[in-house]
Amino acid sequence: MVGTIGPDGLAGPGEYAFYLGTDRLDESSATRVRSFGRNDLDEGVPPVLMLLGGVGVVVLLLPVAIFVTTAVRFGGEARDRRLAALRLVGADAAMTRRIAAGRAWPARCWGWPSAGSSTSPCACRSTVCSRPA
């Protein structure tokens, strides 16, 4: 053994390294080894491309977010009017909540799986869902 690698030369206490050398090595015949096990030198995504991708995602999703926000506001007003009409004809708070939940059930049963989820949050025990319980 010629020498030991100091703590500054190692990544941590679990790193085992050794250098096998020879006295016949000079600068003209030596080659630098950058990595072991891979031939490609993956540098990752350049920062400029990451910035452009982030800006692109924001630019593409901003109109969708504005549309969804507007739809929720208009839909909320219509829902409030319907529930107020139910209260006027005598529905109590519990009945109003049940009716609101029943109106949301079809969208929940059909919308969640179509959004790409592997499991549906609804039990699908009603006739609203297409698959049996």
Residue pairs with C-beta under 8 A, 6 or more apart in sequence:
2 21
5 17
5 18
5 19
9 17
10 17
34 41
35 41
45 53
79 100
79 103
83 96
83 99
83 100
86 95
86 96
86 99
87 96
91 99
105 122
105 126
105 128
106 128
108 121
108 122
109 120
109 122
109 124
109 126
109 128
109 129
110 128
110 129
112 120
112 121
112 122
113 120
120 129
122 129
123 133
124 131
124 132
124 133
125 133
